[in-house]
């Protein structure tokens, strides 16, 4: 260990738990590193002009008859899911929100200070045992009788946890988060009629899904859990994964895999992977052609294989002071959720408890008493590779205001992240690492395509009300010639 532990942290980082994490890392990390190198090789090929396509060597998987394992009872109805960091107060509020599912996020919504990560694990354990509570001068927070089903999102394959070395190198953050969660809680969850459920982020291929399947199988063997008791949902949030949705489901079929349309990271990925030059972020809605193609294909793929399809995030934060702002924003949220429910999605994401009734009402209108619409086959959907790769947006514009917004939001978010806050309310939206990635990636692409000069970006950056270290970091990830793969990589080096 490279961090001092207090008594509560020692309850999380027990010798047995760390031994289990070490076993996972030693067994699986060589493959993880090889897959990360494969990502770099693929990027070099894309940079040289190669374009993604559906895989020829897995055609047999796509054409065969198979289905994922049936969802357990507490994941049959996922019409509204709420997400947030594993902060104690936010977890209690989210579990009490009326949403069917709460995703506790150790990834994009969590600034991974070691204190945040370990406290988050403790909060998860308390939530599983229904002992989580918080006493403040203003209010006492406790769980209701009926709470949301808990799903955990560990950090992605590309990240490490530097405070816990294994054999002289930082442990995989994915395996650290997953390992601690399943070690401390899986048996308790199963005994309570639920189970160890996970959201899997940032996958770029079915081979990365296969590695998760190996992690699940190893954990079930080591902890003597029933085979297939771990369940998962994969976020399809990269353009490359969109071409391998069938294969990803197949690799994780034993674990009842579902798919989620991770819209913000998906937009980021088309810039990063393929150099797309997109208009202002606000204009890249789910109704534009390439986003509609991706989400329609996701629903069709999921329902063909008996899997749930979960829609994207509504990031609006309702204001209890500005009624006019609320009315405009809620109209957009309604439009978005009506589109998703009519397209066949089985549920959707929201970022704030006040949006749970809105999203639930809209999906109630389509689902009624049914828990989902997995039986609705989208045979009308025929998507070709070209549909996923057509990034033109009719009427889209790159504007001065779009630049100003990206620079401001990106720098202010990094200011929060560096101070240990991974989910930040900025301009009535809940921003996390994924939306900050879009902001800096768009700025990078607009400079490279000649839309703006670097000096113009620096002028805008100077006007932002944020700390200098955050501005310096934004400049690094938005302005340097070679695209930085993830902003959280250099940001983590600066995080105390």
Secondary structure as UniProt FT lines:
FT   HELIX           7..12
FT   HELIX           15..47
FT   TURN            48..49
FT   TURN            57..58
FT   HELIX           59..63
FT   HELIX           73..75
FT   STRAND          80..85
FT   HELIX           88..95
FT   STRAND          101..105
FT   TURN            108..109
FT   HELIX           114..128
FT   TURN            129..130
FT   STRAND          133..135
FT   STRAND          140..142
FT   STRAND          149..153
FT   TURN            157..158
FT   STRAND          160..166
FT   TURN            167..168
FT   STRAND          169..172
FT   HELIX           173..191
FT   TURN            192..193
FT   STRAND          197..200
FT   HELIX           206..222
FT   TURN            223..224
FT   TURN            227..228
FT   STRAND          231..236
FT   HELIX           239..242
FT   TURN            243..244
FT   HELIX           245..251
FT   HELIX           253..255
FT   STRAND          258..261
FT   HELIX           263..274
FT   HELIX           281..283
FT   TURN            286..287
FT   HELIX           289..304
FT   TURN            305..306
FT   STRAND          309..314
FT   HELIX           323..343
FT   STRAND          347..350
FT   HELIX           353..355
FT   HELIX           356..367
FT   TURN            368..369
FT   TURN            374..375
FT   TURN            379..380
FT   HELIX           385..389
FT   TURN            394..395
FT   HELIX           400..418
FT   TURN            419..420
FT   STRAND          424..426
FT   TURN            427..428
FT   STRAND          429..431
FT   HELIX           433..448
FT   TURN            449..450
FT   HELIX           454..462
FT   HELIX           468..479
FT   HELIX           487..494
//
